[in-house]
Amino acid sequence: MPITRAVPPELRCIESQAAGYGGGGGAMCGCRVPDHLAEIIERELRDNLQESRRRGFVIIPAA
C-alpha cells in the first residue's frame, strides 16, 4: 500500500513482486478494505513502528 510518509525499506512493497504479495487490496478472504487504509497504516506506523519493523509488516484489523 503506497503511503505518503517515510516507510522503512524493510516494510516497503516492491511493485515488481508477484500478485498476491504486498499491497493488493483484493483479499481472497472477502475482507473489506477500508476507504481510508493509507491513514490507518500511517497511524499504525506512527504508533507501533518498532513492532512493525520487528515483524516486517504492518497489521491492520479487518473492517
Secondary structure, DSSP 8 states (H G I E B T S, - for coil): ---SS---GGG---TTS-TTSSS----TT-----TTHHHHHHHHHHHHHHHHHHHTS------
